[in-house]
């Protein structure tokens, strides 16, 4: 009893330290799972996680004089062309720090480079090149091809990459659950694996000191054979053939089939080979020698199928190793590490920093030193921690010799110590290594995204510094711009109105005097008395044509004014619109002003503005000369008797303001003349007597001679009038009538120039205002759109700044949480 207690004493002491460390590790795993959940929520709701990629700094880069960190170039898979120089540093708690060069130099100002432990903070070259857990390795295509993982990932969008990272974090969270189950499990699982025919089954038989596993030149192990101490099966040696791996329960015989140990060879040769066998064996050796019956820990020894037997078995082996505490990898000294072996060890080293390596058939090698050196170099590349502890973890033996080989006895003692005495390293180290790698990945991820957040903060501040002043200037100048545009519009309409008023008034006054409205129009020549009506028609046409030309001249002047106003609007646009805003591409076409429009059916549509003139309702556009009622001559165009009588009896003068001469007025004038004559002589009786007297006089022969002379003179005067005066009086008469018809409404007196001139003035001013208003509206709209864009830029930059500040603070908090988790889990003591 005393001997047993003495043998198990060191184991129990190690077990107590193991339990304490296990509690701390479980706490760290639980905290990390919660942290992963928080990161996933933050990635989904607040910030799209960027996936960083670290590459070696180009040669010639100057190292930091104070900060002894590893310099790297940081880029992102969604934007490989963007690179940032960073410094990576691992602290004494093994936490990873990533900072930009600028931040590192700023922090260097307050640090002392004389820290004696600063050298221990450097990250090994193998630990900074890539992620360990979050690695997006798709294993597609040969290296460098377009189908390679890096090429595929770099072609994905930022959100897609963030989703891939989220999937990796979800997988890590699930693996943490499995790790917690493994850590809480009081037993330890030792997996013996390797390439085909490496001697795995022979090695297991040597450990058990009995031949249990089938041995042949051909591969025999086709299933996972788990060897347990028979005490777990009521001290009965037998084989349990598992029907369903997930449902196996030693207390439920429906989940397995009992087979005698002697039938193991037959089971292995059966065509329907099981995937898992449970072997319960008795190891009668003392507790201090047996691996299965050690008196402290339940150990299961698993003999696995060889790598490359088939893809299904190999995949199952890769998956199975994740639930294993200790991996004993058997290597044939003849073949060293094959490609499949290297892949397996590389995958296993992500979680298990320490691997137990057995180089079998070493006695068959002639140049043993060369073989030893080559194998150790391969192990150094794949598992640096194993290489550092190679004296205890790497053994060169010949399993066929078994207990008769001193090197095998050393191997067995080292394996027993590694599994039992150093259980914190063998049982907990895989979980702690995975947790450390996971925390390093989190620190690298949040550190890189903190740099991104800082860059976005700086970028947002730069955008705000550029956009805010522009927005403020636009807000302050908006009212001034509107006033300036309104002034251009008013001035243009007023100038067009005044010029049109002046041009048409002058033209109409000239027409009233019998002259053409514009001097450029030629009056027709007098054709003679026989063509007097044609002459009157030609005069009318020339006068109204001159008015049409005056209207056209007014429109041309308005086009010039509108063109100048549009140019002023463009100048205001250059003055008030900020840089980068596209200027108006509208081309002003002056000839389009005052043009007729087309209806939907393609017919011409004349403008609706019209006025009442003598003879009916006339359109006030160019075209008076085309109106037949304006060209048709009348008798009054030749002898305007009412006008002449009015001037003679009322003392009117040509050129003065006229009133309408109606038929009633003419009759009134005639009655007045008769009354006046009668009033000056002797009344009606005297007038009758005077007529009788004149009759008597005309009956006299001498009197008739005198009367003939007077009548001849009258005839000569009338002929002279028709020949000399009539060609000049007709244009004046016609012009006076045209003038009167265009300045006064039909039916009675009214204010002058309210029809022809005022209507055209209003039309030209309205058209000019419309053109300038359209140009002003275009500029106002561009100004409004530009101001809205600047407002959105400012709001977007402010939101980006707020979001980036929150993200940086959150990433900083996550970095602190990872350091706390490392301390909680006691990862430093496990290093």
C-alpha positions, 0 to 999 in steps of 0.5 A, spaced: 500 500 500 505 504 501 508 503 495 502 504 491 501 511 494 508 512 493 507 511 486 501 515 485 503 521 489 506 525 484 501 523 479 496 526 484 500 532 485 500 533 478 492 532 478 491 537 483 495 542 479 491 540 473 484 541 476 486 548 478 488 550 471 482 546 468 477 551 472 481 557 469 481 554 462 474 553 462 473 560 464 477 563 459 473 558 454 466 561 456 469 568 456 471 567 449 465 564 446 461 570 449 466 575 446 465 571 439 458 572 440 459 580 441 463 580 435 458 577 430 453 581 432 457 587 431 459 585 425 452 584 423 449 590 426 454 596 426 461 594 422 462 590 416 469 586 419 474 587 414 479 581 413 486 583 414 492 580 410 499 581 413 505 580 408 513 581 409 515 588 409 519 590 403 527 589 404 530 596 405 525 598 410 528 602 416 526 598 423 523 602 428 529 605 433 525 604 439 519 599 438 522 592 437 516 589 434 515 586 427 514 590 421 509 588 416 505 591 410 497 590 412 492 590 406 485 587 406 482 581 402 477 586 399 482 591 397 489 588 396 492 594 392 491 598 399 497 597 404 499 600 410 505 599 414 504 596 421 508 594 427 506 587 431 508 586 438 506 580 443 506 582 450 508 578 456 501 576 456 502 573 449 497 578 447 497 581 440 498 588 439 497 591 432 498 598 430 500 603 425 507 606 424 504 613 426 501 610 432 507 606 434 511 612 433 506 616 438 507 611 443 514 610 443 515 617 445 512 615 452 516 608 452 523 606 455 526 601 450 531 599 456 525 593 458 529 587 459 524 583 457 522 586 450 526 581 446 521 576 449 515 580 446 517 579 439 512 575 435 516 569 431 516 569 424 511 563 423 506 567 427 505 573 424 504 571 416 496 569 417 490 567 421 490 560 425 483 559 426 480 564 422 484 563 416 480 563 409 483 557 406 479 554 401 484 549 398 482 550 391 487 550 385 494 549 385 498 555 388 498 561 384 492 559 379 486 563 378 482 558 382 487 558 388 484 561 395 487 567 395 485 569 388 478 567 390 477 571 396 480 577 393 475 577 388 469 577 393 466 583 396 467 586 403 460 583 405 461 577 402 468 576 406 465 578 412 460 573 412 465 568 411 469 570 417 462 570 421 462 563 419 469 561 421 467 565 428 461 560 428 465 554 427 470 557 432 464 558 437 462 550 436 469 548 437 469 551 443 463 547 446 467 541 444 473 543 447 469 545 454 467 537 453 474 535 452 477 539 458 471 537 463 472 530 461 476 526 466 479 521 461 484 522 456 484 520 449 491 518 446 491 517 438 496 513 434 496 515 427 501 515 421 502 513 414 500 506 411 504 501 414 508 506 418 507 500 424 502 504 428 499 497 430 505 494 432 507 500 436 500 499 440 502 492 441 509 494 444 505 499 449 500 494 451 506 488 452 501 484 448 499 482 441 492 485 440 492 489 434 492 485 427 499 485 424 501 484 417 505 486 411 498 489 408 494 494 412 490 491 417 487 497 421 481 499 418 477 502 423 478 506 429 480 501 435 479 504 442 483 501 447 480 502 454 482 498 461 478 492 462 476 496 469 471 500 465 467 494 463 466 490 469 473 487 469 471 483 462 476 483 456 472 483 450 470 487 444 464 492 443 462 493 435 459 500 435 453 500 431 452 508 432 458 512 434 453 518 437 449 513 440 454 508 444 453 507 451 456 501 455 450 501 459 445 500 453 447 493 449 442 495 444 448 500 441 453 495 441 455 488 439 459 484 444 465 480 441 470 475 444 477 478 443 480 472 439 475 474 434 478 481 433 482 478 426 476 476 423 472 482 425 478 486 421 477 481 415 469 482 415 467 485 408 462 489 412 468 493 417 465 497 423 468 504 423 469 504 431 471 498 435 472 498 443 477 494 446 477 493 453 484 489 456 487 488 462 494 490 463 497 487 469 503 491 470 504 495 476 501 502 476 507 506 475 508 502 469 502 501 466 499 507 461 492 504 461 492 502 469 495 508 472 490 509 478 489 516 477 486 518 470 482 513 465 486 513 459 484 510 452 489 508 446 486 509 439 489 505 433 487 509 427 487 507 420 493 510 416 493 516 412 491 515 404 488 509 405 482 512 402 479 519 402 473 517 407 478 514 412 483 520 411 477 525 412 474 522 418 481 522 421 482 529 420 475 530 423 477 525 429 483 528 431 479 535 434 477 530 440 483 527 441 488 530 447 494 527 445 497 525 438 502 520 437 504 520 430 508 514 427 513 516 422 517 511 418 524 512 418 524 510 411 519 515 408 520 520 413 514 525 413 509 524 407 505 530 404 499 527 407 503 527 414 505 534 413 498 536 412 495 532 418 501 535 422 500 542 420 492 541 421 493 538 428 498 544 430 493 549 430 490 546 436 496 542 439 502 545 440 505 539 442 505 532 438 508 526 440 512 523 434 515 516 434 520 515 428 519 507 427 524 502 424 530 507 425 534 501 426 533 499 419 537 506 417 544 506 415 545 513 416 542 515 422 544 522 423 542 524 417 535 521 418 534 524 425 536 531 422 532 531 416 526 528 420 527 534 426 527 539 420 521 537 418 518 537 425 521 544 426 517 547 420 510 544 422 510 544 430 516 549 433 514 547 440 515 540 439 521 541 436 523 545 442 522 539 446 524 534 442 528 530 447 521 528 450 517 528 444 521 525 438 523 518 439 527 514 434 525 507 435 524 500 432 517 498 435 518 490 433 524 490 439 519 492 444 521 492 451 528 489 449 529 496 446 532 501 451 530 507 446 523 504 447 523 504 454 525 511 454 519 513 449 514 509 454 516 513 460 516 520 456 509 518 453 507 516 460 510 522 463 507 527 458 500 524 458 499 523 466 504 527 470 504 533 465 497 532 464 496 540 464 500 540 457 498 534 454 490 534 456 489 542 457 495 544 452 491 543 446 485 547 448 489 552 451 493 553 444 487 553 440 484 558 445 491 562 444 491 562 437 483 564 437 485 570 441 491 572 437 486 571 431 481 576 434 486 581 436 489 581 429 482 582 426 480 587 431 487 591 431 486 591 423 479 593 423 481 599 429 486 601 424 481 601 418 476 605 423 482 610 425 483 611 417 475 612 416 475 617 422 481 621 419 478 620 412 471 623 414 474 629 418 478 631 411 471 630 408 468 634 413 473 639 413 472 640 405 464 640 405 462 644 411 465 650 409 462 649 402 455 648 405 456 654 410 458 658 404 452 656 400 447 657 405 449 664 406 449 665 399 443 662 397 439 668 398 444 673 395 443 668 389 436 668 389 436 676 389 441 676 383 437 672 379 431 676 380 434 682 379 437 679 372 430 677 370 427 684 372 432 688 369 431 684 362 424 684 362 424 691 364 429 693 358 425 689 353 419 692 355 422 699 355 425 698 348 419 695 345 415 701 348 419 706 344 420 702 338 413 701 337 411 708 339 415 711 334 413 706 329 406 708 330 407 715 330 411 715 323 405 711 320 400 716 323 404 721 319 403 717 313 411 715 313 413 708 314 414 705 321 421 704 319 425 708 314 428 702 311 421 700 308 420 704 301 413 707 300 410 705 293 410 711 287 403 714 285 401 710 279 396 716 277 389 717 278 386 711 274 390 707 279 388 710 285 385 704 289 391 700 287 395 706 290 391 706 296 392 698 297 399 699 296 400 704 301 396 700 306 400 694 305 407 698 306 405 701 312 402 695 316 409 691 313 413 697 316 409 696 323 410 688 322 418 690 321 418 694 327 415 688 331 420 684 329 425 689 330 423 689 338 423 681 338 430 681 335 432 687 341 429 682 346 433 676 343 439 680 345 437 682 351 435 675 353 442 672 351 445 677 355 441 675 361 442 668 360 450 670 360 449 673 366 446 667 369 451 663 367 456 668 370 452 667 377 453 660 376 460 660 376 460 665 382 456 661 386 456 654 384 462 650 388 467 646 384 466 640 382 458 641 380 457 640 373 455 647 369 449 647 365 449 644 358 443 648 356 444 652 349 440 658 349 437 659 342 435 666 341 431 664 334 427 659 338 423 665 342 417 668 339 416 662 335 410 658 333 408 652 337 406 645 334 400 641 337 400 634 339 397 633 332 403 637 328 398 643 327 401 650 328 398 653 334 398 661 334 399 664 340 393 666 344 394 673 345 390 678 341 387 685 341 381 688 338 382 693 332 378 696 327 375 691 323 375 685 328 380 681 332 387 680 330 393 676 332 398 681 335 404 677 332 408 679 325 403 678 320 398 685 320 400 685 312 397 678 311 390 681 314 386 682 308 381 687 312 388 691 314 389 692 306 383 693 303 382 700 301 376 705 302 373 711 300 375 715 306 382 713 305 382 718 299 378 724 301 377 723 309 371 729 309 369 728 316 377 729 318 377 735 314 371 738 316 373 737 323 379 741 322 376 747 319 370 748 323 373 746 330 380 749 329 383 742 330 390 741 327 393 735 324 397 731 328 393 733 334 389 727 338 383 725 334 376 723 336 372 718 332 368 722 326 361 718 326 355 719 322 352 723 327 357 728 328 358 729 320 350 731 320 351 735 326 357 739 323 352 740 317 346 743 321 351 747 324 353 750 318 346 752 315 344 755 322 350 759 322 349 762 315 342 763 317 344 767 323 348 771 319 344 774 314 336 775 315 333 769 317 330 764 313 325 769 309 331 773 307 335 766 305 329 764 300 329 771 298 337 771 297 336 764 293 330 768 288 335 773 287 341 769 285 336 766 280 334 772 277 342 774 277 344 767 273 338 769 268 342 775 266 347 774 260 353 777 263 352 774 270 352 767 266 359 769 263 362 771 269 359 764 273 362 760 267 369 763 269 368 761 276 366 754 274 372 753 270 377 756 275 374 751 280 375 745 275 382 747 274 383 747 282 380 741 283 384 738 277 390 741 280 388 738 287 387 731 284 394 731 280 399 735 286 396 734 293 392 727 292 399 723 292 401 726 299 394 726 302 392 719 301 398 716 305 397 721 311 390 719 311 391 712 310 396 712 316 392 716 320 386 711 320 391 705 321 394 709 327 387 710 330 385 703 329 391 700 333 391 705 338 383 706 340 378 700 341 372 700 337 366 703 339 368 709 343 374 713 346 379 710 350 386 710 352 391 710 347 396 705 345 393 700 350 392 695 344 398 694 339 403 697 343 402 695 350 400 688 348 406 687 344 410 690 350 407 685 355 408 679 350 415 681 349 417 682 356 413 676 358 417 672 353 424 675 355 422 674 362 420 666 361 427 665 358 431 668 364 426 665 369 428 658 365 435 660 366 434 662 373 430 656 375 436 651 372 441 655 376 437 655 382 435 647 381 443 646 380 444 650 386 439 646 390 441 639 388 449 641 389 447 644 396 443 637 398 449 633 395 453 637 400 448 636 406 448 629 404 456 629 404 456 632 411 451 628 414 454 622 411 461 624 413 458 625 420 455 619 421 461 615 418 465 619 423 461 617 429 460 610 427 468 609 426 469 612 433 464 607 436 468 602 432 475 604 434 472 604 441 469 598 441 475 594 438 479 597 443 475 594 448 475 587 445 483 588 445 482 589 453 477 583 453 482 578 450 488 580 454 483 579 460 481 572 458 488 570 457 490 572 464 483 569 466 485 562 463 492 562 465 495 562 458 502 565 460 503 559 465 502 554 459 506 557 454 
